[in-house]
Amino acid sequence: MPQPPELSEPYLDESARSSARALFEHLEQQVAAAEQLAATPAQQWSSGERERFPDYPHDLAVDRLRRWATLFAEEILVVHQLVEAGRPLSDGELRRGVYLASQLIEIVQGAQTALTPH
């Protein structure tokens, strides 16, 4: 299993911190989009969404996304809360937020196999 990067290291400068903040906000938007898709009936999905999350025999994509949203509800909430904190995040909070959000996206994008019941 991959290990997290050094989460307590300070950013080298404001430019690096700003880039990380922009990445974190982008990742949080992707998390929110996956959450919204999980709550949307599959017949309302676009062709691109259906292509990105195909159905498999005995396992519908919408069900996999709903399992992801349920299983990681607390982690998803943490990501949203950090982005919406209304205050500057410490370097540690920002690094942890980027790491957590990127892991959530990696999992949901791999949900075609990772969350399929065996």
C-alpha positions as MATLAB code, in Angstrom:
seq = 'MPQPPELSEPYLDESARSSARALFEHLEQQVAAAEQLAATPAQQWSSGERERFPDYPHDLAVDRLRRWATLFAEEILVVHQLVEAGRPLSDGELRRGVYLASQLIEIVQGAQTALTPH';
ca = [
       0.000    0.000    0.000;
       1.394    3.423   -0.879;
       2.533    5.558    2.007;
       1.542    9.214    2.362;
       4.123   11.861    1.556;
       5.714   13.789    4.392;
       2.600   15.542    5.627;
       4.221   17.855    8.127;
       6.802   19.468    5.840;
       6.250   23.167    5.288;
       5.888   24.420    1.736;
       9.024   26.041    0.342;
       7.303   29.296   -0.492;
       3.964   31.002   -1.023;
       3.893   29.959   -4.679;
       4.080   26.272   -3.731;
       1.416   26.780   -1.047;
      -0.842   28.588   -3.532;
      -0.433   25.808   -6.101;
      -1.280   23.218   -3.461;
      -4.381   25.178   -2.440;
      -5.541   25.341   -6.080;
      -4.948   21.589   -6.454;
      -6.850   20.894   -3.232;
      -9.833   22.948   -4.399;
      -9.800   21.130   -7.755;
      -9.678   17.731   -6.053;
     -12.514   18.723   -3.713;
     -14.614   19.657   -6.750;
     -13.950   16.208   -8.199;
     -14.980   14.589   -4.909;
     -18.179   16.682   -4.897;
     -18.911   15.731   -8.522;
     -18.541   12.013   -7.715;
     -20.807   12.462   -4.688;
     -23.415   14.205   -6.819;
     -23.205   11.487   -9.469;
     -23.747    8.846   -6.771;
     -26.967   10.627   -5.817;
     -28.178   10.932   -9.414;
     -30.316    8.183  -10.974;
     -28.222    6.338  -13.565;
     -30.694    7.073  -16.352;
     -29.852   10.782  -15.930;
     -26.099   10.242  -16.364;
     -24.441   11.646  -19.466;
     -22.806    9.307  -21.959;
     -19.404   10.464  -20.671;
     -20.353    9.569  -17.113;
     -21.597    6.159  -18.217;
     -18.374    5.598  -20.114;
     -16.274    6.668  -17.118;
     -18.257    4.426  -14.749;
     -19.552    1.457  -16.760;
     -21.980   -1.101  -15.425;
     -20.779   -4.652  -14.907;
     -22.822   -7.822  -14.717;
     -24.473   -7.950  -11.303;
     -22.884   -4.599  -10.277;
     -24.270   -1.274  -11.439;
     -21.956    1.725  -11.529;
     -24.386    3.855   -9.538;
     -24.340    1.225   -6.785;
     -20.518    1.261   -6.703;
     -20.498    5.060   -6.438;
     -23.070    4.953   -3.661;
     -20.955    2.416   -1.772;
     -17.927    4.719   -2.170;
     -19.892    7.732   -0.901;
     -21.220    5.761    2.054;
     -17.963    4.052    2.948;
     -15.942    7.281    2.818;
     -18.599    9.720    4.060;
     -16.496   10.922    7.008;
     -13.394   11.446    4.874;
     -15.409   13.255    2.207;
     -16.847   15.527    4.894;
     -13.345   16.356    6.166;
     -12.257   17.376    2.655;
     -15.300   19.637    2.237;
     -14.834   21.163    5.697;
     -11.181   21.982    5.050;
     -11.959   23.682    1.745;
     -14.844   25.616    3.278;
     -12.964   26.502    6.483;
     -12.958   30.211    5.637;
      -9.434   30.586    6.951;
      -5.951   29.893    5.676;
      -4.967   26.279    6.258;
      -1.690   25.379    7.886;
       0.802   23.649    5.625;
       0.101   20.382    7.442;
      -3.671   20.723    7.010;
      -3.225   21.557    3.341;
      -0.862   18.635    2.713;
      -3.181   16.226    4.529;
      -6.193   17.603    2.644;
      -4.503   17.196   -0.739;
      -3.424   13.677    0.171;
      -6.867   12.646    1.443;
      -8.736   14.151   -1.519;
      -6.342   12.574   -4.020;
      -6.803    9.169   -2.364;
     -10.595    9.530   -2.488;
     -10.437   10.375   -6.199;
      -8.055    7.511   -6.882;
     -10.414    5.122   -5.109;
     -13.556    6.329   -6.865;
     -11.855    6.242  -10.256;
     -10.751    2.715   -9.479;
     -14.171    1.850   -8.097;
     -14.882   -0.256  -11.148;
     -12.906   -3.014   -9.428;
     -12.010   -1.787   -5.959;
     -15.594   -1.565   -4.641;
     -17.061   -4.453   -6.556;
     -18.328   -7.184   -4.221;
     -16.451  -10.470   -4.551;
];
